[in-house]
Every structure is written in structure tokens, then in C-alpha cells.
Amino acid sequence: MLPDSADSEIVILGPQGVLEGAKPGSRIIDMSSIAPSVSQNIAAKCSKKDVEMLDAPVSGGEPGAINGALAIMVGGKQSVFDECYDLMKVMGANVVLTGDIGAGGVTKLANQIIVAANIEALSEALVLSQKAGVDPARVFDAIRGGLAGSAVMEAKGPMMLDRNFNAGFRIRLHQKDLRNVLQTAQELNVPLPVTALVQQMLGSLVNHGEAEADHSAILHFLEQMAEVEVNRGG
């Protein structure tokens, strides 16, 4: 499980890499969140040595990893998935084969679009509440059980209200994921206007020294624009 596409390429395909030492019939599970096209390229080169690969990125952050409750999104052959299922299930509460190699990466990109947009929307909502003089914590409690409620809200809302931006998932990593989203979207000619906007917000936060902050710090971008700081008590 590595940070980005180039890291997976070097570790698997590079000199003294995984593939160089792999025996025919071996299985490689790359759990990195990387560009799907890169996973497909790596898998094709592995196949020439009779080595099968799954791309299996995860979601759930640090708590999910600690608790063995990650969501694992897998691309590859059904037979290889079945062989490796019990191993992945040790780490994941939800392990799903979504298609051929690269499909795991596409699923993770879809996940990251939704997470980023949710955090940005929650940030807007809390900033609006604060500026209107309504306690954001009470707003959060009022809407969390309605249609707006989500796992993202439950994980990131309390962090925002407590001004706790210690990284569970870093801004620089989400920025990387959205870069891969937009690259893939460009290859497929798919417009993703909201994702592109959030990517610009993340870039601004990186420039302001917040690359290592939790991605809930998207709130800071909205606070700076509105000249307000969200706090419990309004």
C-alpha cells in the first residue's frame, strides 16, 4: 500500500522489485490508491511472468485500518479474488470485486469524489451557520439524522467543531487522489466540475502550509473566504 502511481511502478516493476523476485503463479495485491491505467499496465507486465495481480485500494482511514474494518475495492480476475479473499477480509469489513484490473482504482476514485464533495459541503454548511449566529454544533446535531447525514459527516463534523485537524487522511493525499480522478476523467472525456473545484481548494491549502493536515481542514478554505471561524457555541 503505497502513496502514488510512481511508487507502485518502482516497487513492483523496478530493479530488485517485487516482480523481479516473484515466482510464476505468485499473486500481487496492490492496495495503493493510484491511477487505474497504471494498475492495468503493471498487471499486463506481471502477466508476462505468469504472475496475477489485484488492484485493491481501501477506504476507511486510520480508524478503519486499526479496527480491521476497511472498505476494500478490488479489480482483477474472479478466481484470483476468491483465492485472496480471506487475506483481505482480515483488514476489511467490506471486500468487493468491482470488475477487471483497474476497476478497484476506478471505484476508489469514485469514493474520493464523494468524500471530498461531502467534506466541502459540510464545511459550507457550518460556515453559513456560524456566520448567521447559529451554533454549528446544534446544526450538526439537528441534521445528522436526516437525509444529509453520512459517514463522512459523522467522522469529520466533530473534528471540525473541535478544531482538531490532526491527520487521519492528509490533504496532500486527497489532492493526489483528485488529480488521478481528473486525469482519468480527461482520458474518458468526462466533465467533473465540482471535483475540479475542490481540487483547487486543496491546492490552495497546500500552498498555505496545510498539506499534512487532515482533509477536514477544507473547512479552513471556506472560513478564510467568509472571514469567520467555526466553533461550538456559535
C-alpha positions in Angstrom: 0.0 0.0 0.0 1.9 3.0 -1.4 1.2 6.7 -1.9 1.0 7.1 -5.6 1.4 5.6 -9.1 5.1 6.0 -9.5 5.7 4.3 -6.1 3.8 1.2 -7.2 5.7 1.1 -10.5 9.1 1.3 -8.9 8.3 -1.2 -6.1 6.7 -3.8 -8.4 8.4 -3.3 -11.7 11.7 -1.6 -10.8 15.2 -3.2 -10.3 15.1 -5.7 -7.4 11.3 -5.1 -7.3 8.6 -7.5 -6.4 8.1 -8.8 -9.9 11.8 -9.5 -10.4 11.8 -11.9 -7.5 8.3 -13.3 -7.9 7.8 -17.0 -8.9 5.3 -18.0 -11.6 1.9 -18.4 -10.0 2.5 -15.7 -7.4 -0.2 -13.2 -6.6 0.4 -9.4 -6.1 -2.2 -7.3 -4.3 -1.5 -3.6 -4.8 -3.6 -1.7 -2.2 -2.3 1.7 -3.3 -4.7 4.4 -4.5 -3.3 5.0 -7.9 -4.4 5.8 -11.5 -6.3 2.8 -12.9 -4.4 2.9 -16.2 -1.1 2.4 -14.2 -2.6 -0.7 -12.4 -3.6 -2.1 -15.8 0.0 -1.5 -17.2 1.6 -3.1 -14.1 -0.8 -6.1 -14.3 0.0 -6.6 -18.0 3.7 -6.8 -17.3 3.1 -9.2 -14.4 1.0 -11.4 -16.6 4.0 -12.0 -18.9 5.8 -13.7 -16.0 2.7 -15.7 -15.1 2.0 -13.5 -12.0 -1.5 -12.4 -11.3 -2.4 -9.0 -9.7 -5.3 -7.4 -8.0 -5.7 -3.7 -7.6 -7.4 -3.3 -4.2 -7.4 0.3 -2.8 -9.1 0.9 0.5 -11.3 3.5 2.3 -12.0 4.0 6.0 -9.0 6.0 7.1 -6.8 5.3 10.1 -9.8 4.1 12.3 -10.8 1.5 9.7 -7.2 0.2 9.4 -6.8 -0.1 13.2 -10.1 -1.9 13.6 -9.8 -4.1 10.5 -12.9 -2.5 9.1 -11.7 -1.0 5.8 -13.7 -1.0 2.7 -11.6 -2.8 0.1 -12.5 -2.2 -3.6 -10.9 -4.8 -5.8 -10.2 -5.2 -9.5 -9.0 -8.4 -11.2 -10.0 -11.9 -12.1 -12.7 -13.6 -10.0 -10.5 -16.7 -9.4 -7.7 -14.6 -8.0 -10.1 -12.6 -5.9 -11.5 -15.8 -4.5 -8.0 -17.1 -3.6 -7.1 -13.9 -1.8 -10.4 -13.0 -0.2 -9.7 -14.4 3.2 -6.4 -12.5 3.4 -8.1 -9.2 2.5 -11.0 -9.9 4.8 -8.6 -9.7 7.8 -8.2 -6.0 7.0 -11.7 -5.2 5.6 -15.2 -5.3 6.8 -16.4 -4.9 3.2 -14.3 -6.6 0.4 -16.0 -6.3 -3.1 -14.8 -7.3 -6.6 -15.9 -4.4 -8.8 -14.6 -5.6 -12.1 -11.4 -6.4 -14.1 -8.0 -5.0 -13.2 -8.2 -1.2 -12.8 -11.8 -1.4 -11.6 -10.7 -1.2 -7.9 -8.9 2.0 -8.7 -11.9 3.5 -10.5 -14.1 2.6 -7.6 -11.7 4.3 -5.2 -11.7 7.4 -7.4 -15.5 7.5 -7.2 -15.2 7.1 -3.4 -12.8 10.1 -3.2 -15.1 12.3 -5.3 -17.9 11.7 -2.9 -15.8 12.1 0.3 -14.2 15.4 -1.0 -17.6 16.8 -2.0 -19.2 15.8 1.3 -16.4 17.5 3.3 -16.6 20.6 1.2 -20.4 20.8 1.5 -20.3 20.2 5.3 -17.7 23.0 5.5 -20.0 25.4 3.7 -22.9 24.5 5.9 -21.0 25.0 9.2 -19.5 28.3 7.9 -23.0 29.5 7.0 -24.4 28.6 10.4 -21.5 30.3 12.2 -21.9 33.5 10.1 -25.7 33.5 10.8 -25.1 33.3 14.5 -26.5 29.8 14.9 -24.5 27.3 16.9 -22.8 25.0 14.3 -22.8 22.1 16.8 -26.6 22.3 17.2 -27.0 22.5 13.4 -24.8 19.4 13.1 -26.9 17.5 15.7 -30.2 18.6 14.0 -29.2 17.4 10.5 -27.1 14.4 11.2 -30.1 12.1 11.4 -31.8 13.4 8.3 -31.1 12.9 4.6 -27.9 15.0 4.8 -26.4 12.6 7.4 -23.5 10.5 6.2 -20.4 8.5 7.4 -18.3 11.5 6.2 -20.4 13.9 8.4 -20.1 11.6 11.4 -16.3 11.3 11.0 -15.4 14.8 10.1 -18.1 17.0 11.7 -16.8 16.5 15.3 -13.2 17.2 14.1 -14.3 20.5 12.6 -16.3 21.5 15.6 -13.4 20.6 17.9 -10.8 22.4 15.7 -9.0 19.1 15.5 -7.2 18.8 12.2 -4.7 16.1 13.1 -4.4 13.9 10.1 -6.4 10.8 9.6 -6.1 11.3 5.9 -3.8 14.1 4.7 -4.8 16.9 2.4 -1.8 16.1 0.1 -3.0 12.6 -0.3 -6.6 13.6 -1.2 -5.1 16.2 -3.6 -3.2 13.3 -5.2 -6.4 11.2 -5.4 -8.4 14.0 -7.1 -5.5 14.6 -9.5 -5.9 10.9 -10.5 -9.6 11.4 -10.7 -9.3 14.3 -13.1 -6.6 12.6 -15.2 -8.8 9.6 -15.6 -11.9 11.8 -16.4 -9.8 13.6 -19.0 -8.9 10.3 -20.6 -12.6 9.4 -20.7 -13.8 12.8 -21.7 -16.0 13.1 -18.5 -16.6 16.6 -17.1 -16.3 16.7 -13.3 -16.8 20.4 -12.4 -17.3 20.0 -8.6 -14.3 17.7 -8.2 -12.1 20.2 -10.1 -13.3 23.0 -7.8 -12.5 21.0 -4.7 -9.1 20.1 -6.1 -8.3 23.9 -6.4 -9.3 24.3 -2.8 -6.9 21.6 -1.8 -4.1 23.2 -3.8 -4.7 26.5 -2.0 -4.5 24.8 1.4 -1.2 23.0 0.4 0.2 26.5 -0.6 -0.9 27.7 2.8 1.2 25.0 4.6 -1.7 22.6 5.3 -0.5 19.6 3.2 -0.2 17.4 6.3 -3.4 18.4 7.9 -6.5 16.2 7.8 -8.7 16.7 4.8 -11.4 18.1 7.1 -9.3 21.2 7.0 -11.1 22.0 3.7 -13.1 24.0 6.3 -10.3 26.5 6.5 -10.6 27.5 2.9 -14.3 28.3 3.4 -13.6 30.1 6.7 -11.0 32.3 5.1 -13.4 33.3 2.3 -16.1 34.1 4.8 -13.8 35.6 7.4 -15.2 33.5 10.2 -14.1 30.6 12.4 -16.4 27.7 13.2 -16.7 26.9 16.9 -19.0 25.1 19.2 -21.4 27.6 20.7 -21.7 29.7 17.6 
